[in-house]
Amino acid sequence: MKVNKNLPTPLYHQVKDYLEEKIILGEWEPGFQLPTEKELSAQFQVSTITVKRAIHDLVNKGILYRQRGKGTFVSRKEDKDIYQLVSLRNEAEEDKHHPHKSLSFKEEEAGVKIGKMLNINAAEKVYKIHRLKIEEETPVGIEYTYIPCSLFPGLTEKVIEDDLFYNVFTNKYGMNLGKAKIFFSTITAEDYEADLLNIPKGEQLFVLERFTYTEEQQIIEYSRFIIRQEKSRYFIEIRL
């Protein structure tokens, strides 16, 4: 298992191609733990920096994932409909099987940034709801939700724990929901995200921002979801 140092192809790219080929051919199945970077470095006769860069690229592609304190593994990819991830209606079904862990629930001033997101004054109070999404006892996503206090008087953490946002908005407060607007981006995990999601710092994370509107086009909710991307591949199905 050697690289060809006479080729113009960078060494890390040759290592990456070799590792990816092992996975594509099924020699390394989902869940397989790779040799350590030191072991791969010896096998390829390259520096650990070269191996680290090759693995980093495959992690960013979602082909591999790192588990802090354990090692690097071949990803188990599950196809998921992006609509089910962000739709308030589908949360009702999803949350039966994928619970949230509440991290905090508090009232605070919106501030300039959140005020702009919700189209309210910066001094107005909002509920800030911070939760961890759990699947099969594994943390998979971090959620930040902001809701104007003036629209939902008396909202408590228990109400959110006992029911779903969709039901709370429509049944308890009589909101006529019109649409949701979704924005997509990525970030790299800092210490806080890495600790909560049990992943190494620097991992790529998928970010969804959701704005929920009433039929009268009033924004009643802004949520930001930070999601591990190594275990799932998301799709959108469009009817033609």
Buried (B, 14 or more C-beta within 10 A) or exposed (E): EEBEEEEEEEBBBBBBEBBBEBBEEEEBEEEEEBEEBEEBBBBBEBEBEBBBBBBBBBBBBBBBBBEEEEEBBBBEBEEBEBBEBBBBBBBBEBBEEBBBEBEEBEEEEBBEEBBEBBEBEEEBEBBBBBBBBBBEEEBBBBBBBBBBBEBBEEBEEEBBEEBBBBBBBBEEEEBEBEEBEBEEEEEEBEEEBBEBBEBBEEBBBBBBBBBBBBEEEBBBBBBBBBBBBBBBEBEEEEEE
